[in-house]
Amino acid sequence: MELSFDDIIKDKFIINLKMTSPSNQQKAIGITERGLTITGTRITIYDIMDYLTAQYPPHFIRSMLSLTDEQLQAALSYIEAHRPEVEAEYQTVLQEAEALQKYWEAQNSTLFARIATTPTKPGTEAIRAKLQRAKAQPDPDNTPVEEIKASLRRALQEAKSEQRIPLSQMWEGIDVE
């Protein structure tokens, strides 16, 4: 008889719980309809995997997901103890998410096409004209897109490596009107 991923995880989870010390008897990771979830939250192991895959440091993950040190440690320990199974399930979750995204993009493209052909409501002409004028004006910040992207990449790498800029230096070189 072939076991499903859920059966394997449940078996390993129960064994893992039996092997923990009495002080750690409380379940830290549970199985819900959402998948492997940090108990007491709606945060899944797959949410943690997203951040780990992007190479974010643990303190950043804890902060972004509003987890306690104990919750994050439990999740990281679970992932490490069950890495092959978690990674296989994570790939399935990513594939399902991609399929759902494609589905909803197709659904919404039809809706947006229909909305575009819908006549405007009476009385909205002035606001629509104002919006069109705003769109037609050149961007006051004409910084090239590639320069912006490079700056964002640098900032992300600095955040990942826990580099900090003193508050006194943050506004240097910025003109405030």
C-alpha positions, -999 to +999 in steps of 0.1 A: +000+000+000+014+034-010+012+062+015+002+097+006+023+127+017-003+135+043+000+100+058+038+103+059+037+137+075+010+126+100+031+095+109+063+114+112+046+142+131+031+118+157+064+100+161+081+134+165+056+144+191+062+112+210+100+117+210+098+153+224+103+161+260+073+167+283+079+204+282+075+203+244+044+182+242+023+210+228+019+207+190+038+234+173+030+223+137-004+209+128-022+197+097-052+218+086-071+222+053-044+248+044-016+222+049+011+222+075+004+251+097+020+267+127-004+260+155-025+290+166-018+309+133-029+308+097+007+307+086+018+276+068+052+259+065+049+269+028+048+306+038+080+300+057+095+282+027+087+312+004+110+334+026+136+307+030+138+302-007+143+340-011+171+337+015+156+360+041+172+358+075+151+342+103+146+375+122+131+391+091+108+361+086+097+362+122+090+400+119+071+398+086+049+369+098+045+382+134+058+350+149+074+343+182+109+330+184+095+296+195+070+294+166+097+302+140+121+278+156+095+251+156+088+257+119+124+257+110+131+226+130+101+208+114+113+218+079+148+206+086+136+173+101+113+166+072+131+184+044+124+160+015+087+157+022+083+194+029+101+204-003+081+179-024+048+193-010+061+229-014+067+222-051+031+209-054+018+241-036+038+263-060+024+245-090-011+248-077-006+285-070+007+290-105-023+272-120-047+292-099-030+325-109-033+316-146-070+307-141-078+340-124-058+360-149-079+344-177-111+350-157-102+386-150-091+394-185-126+386-197-141+407-170-117+437-177-124+435-214-162+437-206-156+466-182-136+485-208-166+483-232-191+494-205-202+531-210-191+555-182-216+566-156-231+600-161-214+626-139-180+609-140-166+627-170-148+654-151-129+630-129-121+607-159-107+637-178-086+647-147-073+611-145-064+611-183-045+645-179-026+631-149-017+600-169-005+621-198+019+643-177+055+632-177+067+615-145+083+643-123+108+617-111+125+607-144+148+582-128+155+553-152+137+521-143+169+501-144+184+525-118+154+521-096+156+483-099+193+483-091+186+504-060+159+481-048+181+451-053+208+467-032+183+476-005+171+440-005+206+426-002+214+450+026+182+440+045+190+403+040+226+408+053+213+428+082+231+460+071+217+491+087+219+527+078+220+552+107+189+573+108+211+605+107+223+594+072+190+583+057+180+617+045+214+628+031+212+639-005+174+641-005+160+675-012+129+683+008+106+710-006 
